Amino acid sequence: MAIYAIGDLQGCFTAFQRLIALIRFDPTQDKLWLAGDLVNRGPDSLAILRYVKQAGDAVQIVLGNHDLHLLMVAAGIGRNHPSDTLQPILNAPDREELLHWLRQQKLFHSEGPYAMVHAGLLPSWSIAQAVQLSAEVENALRQDGYPEIFSGIYGNEPDYWFDDWSGFIRLRVIVNAMTRMRICTADGKMNLYFKGALSTIPSDYLPWFRVPHRASEQHTIVCGHWSALGLHLSDHVIALDSGCVWGGQLTAIRLEDRKIFQIPCE
């Protein structure tokens, strides 16, 4: 059995099909980890949701910011942006089934020496704490009153973690860190606006994974979200968003030996 991790799909179903053919993914034996942002901006988010849902336990996903945006738009809390390509899902006959399935998915996944999150973890969060915090959001999204949750987790403030946060503020910080953050200060203050390359990071900020002595540094964390970073491998971080939806590449890695597989995207 092999575990393959793949970066942001963002509706690029044809590229996804080509990549899983390249790695010879066998759902009866292998596992596929998808690092969030299954949907939006690309041409066929509906096909991706249907494929992943049907694949069952062979595929493990975490939710990304675009996946949450879909749920918010469907709940009437968010609004479609001009660059969104979500309407085929919203119009689909199996819309409610797909959206219900999406709401059951994880924000963070940990297994052995590996963990997976869409964006990142704040420096003070251990893997055990991240599992606990993500479960708080996951449980909230699975409740019948989830539209109220969405209305409360929109926003960029506060931009730091405090263990005693409660209610919507607590959930908002967890969601922002795990699905939106790229950089933060050494003491965990997030910058949620930055999207650029490593060379353009503002002073006093670091990539979240380069903060010294972060509590999660003993695990290897698989993530996506940062297309300007591109494929980035270090001892304890595997960043896989290589910008497929922008005409870059779609990347997979076999976790056991870190073998990279890539295909060009249109």
N, C-alpha and C positions, 0 to 999 in steps of 0.2 A: 504493500500500500504506500502511496505517495501523497503528500500534501502539497498542493500548488496554491500559491496566493497570486491574485491578480489585482491590479490597480483600478482606478475609476473607469467604469464603463460608459456612463452618461449617455445611454441610449444607442451606443454603437454596436448593434447586435451582429452585423455582418463581420466586423472585426473580431468580436468575441467568438463567433463560430469558427473563424479561421484559426484563432489562437488555441482554442480547446482541441481542434483537430491537430494542430502542430504538436501539442504536448501529449496527444493521444489519451486524453482524459477518459477514464473508465469509471462511471459512477457506481459500479458494483464493487470496485476495489479502492478507488482513490477518493480523496477529499479535496474540495475546492473552497478556498477562502476568498471572499470578495470584500475589498476594503472600503465599501460604501460608495455613495453616488452611483447607484445603478442607473438612475434615470436623469433625463433633462439635457437639453442643448443638442443632443444627437438625434438621429432620425427615427429610432425604433425602440423607445423605452418600453412600450407595451409588450413587445416580443421578449425582451429581457425579463420583465417581471413574470411573464407566463412560464418561461423556461426555468427560472430559478425556483419559483414556487413548485413546479412539477418535479424538480430534481430532489426535493425532500432533504433527507439527512446528508446526502452527498455534498451539499453546498452549505457553507456557513457564511453568513453575511453580518456586517455591522451597518448601522444606518449612518448615512452622510447628510450633509446640510441640504442637498437637493432632494433626497428622499423625504426628509422632514418637510421641505417646502411643498412637495406634492401633497402630503397629508394635510398641511395647513390650507392649501388652496382648495382641496376637496372638502374640507370642513367649513369653508367660507370665512376663514380667518386671514389667510394670505391672499394675494392677488397675482394673477398671471403677469409676468414681465414680457416685454416684446421678444426677448430671446428664448423664452420658454417653449418647449415642445411637448407639453404634458397633455394637451387636449385629447389625443387619441385614447389615453388611459381614462380620462374623465368621461369620455363618450362610450367606452367599451361596455358590452353587455355583462361582462364579468367584473366590472369596476369595483363593486362593493366587496366581492370575494378577494380581489387582489389587494385592496386597501386594508381590509381586515387582516389579511396575512402579513402585510408590511408592518402593521402596528404591533405585531407579536414578536418582531425581530429585536435583536440585541443592539445596544449602543457600544458595547465593549465585550470582547471575548478573550478568555485566557485558557491556555491548554499547554501543560508541561512548561518548557522553557520559553514558549512564545506567547505573545498577546497581540490582539489586533484592535485598532481603533481607527476611525476615519481620519481625524486631524491630529490630536496629540493628547498628552497628559500634563497636568500642572506639576511643577517640580516636587511639591510636597506629597503628592499622591503615590502611595505604594500600589502594587498590583492588586493586593487584597482590598485596599480602600477603593480603587477604581471599580472593581467588580461590584462592591457594595453601592457605590454612588450611581453607577449605571443602572443597577437594578431599581433604584428609586424612580428614575425617569421611565424605565421600561414598564414598571408596574402602573405608573400614572397614565401612560399612553394606551394601556390595555383596558382602562376603565371606560364605562359608557359615557362619562362626562369629559372625555379627552378633548373636545373642542375648547373647553374652558382652559385646559392646560396649555394648549397652543397659544391662546390669547395672552397667557401670562409669561411665556418663555421667549417671546419676541423681545429684542433689545440688546444693546451693547454694554449696559451697566447693570450691576457692578462688574468691573473687569479684573477682579482678584477673588481668591477663595478665602472664606472664613468658616471654620468648622461649625459655628453656631448659626450660619444662615439657615433660614427655614422657608417653607412655602414656595411661591413662584420664583423668588430670588435665588434660592438654592438650586432649583431645577434649571434655571436659566444659565447659571454659571457652569454647571455640569455640561449642559448641552453645548454651550459656546466653546468650552475647552475641547470637548471630544469631537465636535463636528466642524469647528470654524478656525481654531487657533493655529497659527504657524509660528509666531514668535512671542516671547515674553521676556520680562526682566528676570534677573537672578532670584528675586523674591516672589516671582509668580504673577506679576501684573501683565495682563494680556494686551496685545495690540491686535484688534480684530479687523483692521482696515488694510494691513499690509498684505500684498500678493506678489511681491517682486522676487528677484533673484537674491542669492546669498550676499552678493557684493553691494546690494542697495539697502540692507537692513539698517534702520535708524540706530543711532548711538544709544547705548544703554540697553539694547535688546539683543537677544540671542535666539537662534532656532530653539524651540522648546526642548529638543533632544540633546542640545549641547550645554544645557545648564549644569554646572558642576554639582556632583553629588545628588542628582535627582533621585527620589526614592524608588523609582522604577528601573534604575539603570542595570540591574542584574538580569532582567528579562530582555529578550529580543522582541522589539515591538514592530509589527507590520502596520503600515499606515498608507494613506494616499493624500488627496486634497491639495497638495502644493505642486501644481503643474510647472511653475517657473523653476522649482527645485529640480524637477526631472527625477530620473532613477538615481537613488542615493542609497548606497550600502555602507554600513559601518558595523562595528562589532555588535552593537545592540539596537540598531535601527535599520529597517528595510522600508524605504519610501518608494512607492510604486507608481505614482501618478506621472506618467510620461506624456501626457497631453494628447491622448488619442483624439478627443473631440475637437482639438485645435489643429489637427493634421500631423500630430506627432506619431507616437507609437503606442501600442498596447503591450503591456509587459506582464509576464508571469515569472514567478520564481519557484523552483522546487525547494522546499525548506530544508530537506535533509542534507543536500549537498550544495545549495545556493546556485544551482545552475539556472541561468537566465534564458528566457525564451521571449522573443519580441517579433511583432509584425508591424509593418507600416500602416498608417491609417490615412484615409482620404480626407 
